[in-house]
């Protein structure tokens, strides 16, 4: 029950390659009658965007000691980006990133929650895009970080979240593009600092967000850091 309470408190404000064809030939063969080629029995369909993300998502086998679980609908701030309203629309990408919603206009997205102890949780959100979509989403996020330093307020079915500040944060280069930022907020009189890192690799974006649910539930200040092990493992799968 403690773990459920901590997740609830936190949410209150908050490439698979294509399968190879046969080693020889073009993947087609004659049907023996018309001379027209017919598909080889070994041909397989490429994965859907959703299937591809499942293959790219970090698992417990990639991060020893961590539980990797789906993000429960019960703890979502909003079901979709369209459900979020803001006092400053330019800050929308920030609100989406810290609330496990996809950036921009993705083909598909997938969220997992990683935890190793009773307090800290790391959320990983992966999304895949059509050509150019991932780059546009990253550009919009960078603009939001630069424009929303004095904070913003987001509202959705999960409540109202007021962020006091947004600050760019230096992170290790990863993928084709990457950036980091921190957000601060006050909840029941306690100050909380959250760290977010975003990585683009080709047409896939990964968003990593850390929160200390125990501190929030116990009304203690927190400064949850992203686990290096998790970040490195997920970045490696996006290459």
Buried (B, 14 or more C-beta within 10 A) or exposed (E): EEBEBBBBBBBBBBBEEEEEBEEEEEBBEEEEEEEEEEEBEEEEEEBEBEEBBBEBBBBEEBBEEBEBEEBEEEBBBBEEBEBBBBEBEBBBBBBBBBBBBBBBEBBBBBBBBBBBEEBBBBBBBBBBBEEEBBBEBBEBBBEBBEBBEEBBBBBBEBEEBBBBBBEEBEBEEBBBBBBBBBBBBEBEEBEBBBBBBBBBBBBBBBBBBBBBBBBBBBEEBBBBEBBEBBBBBBBEBBE
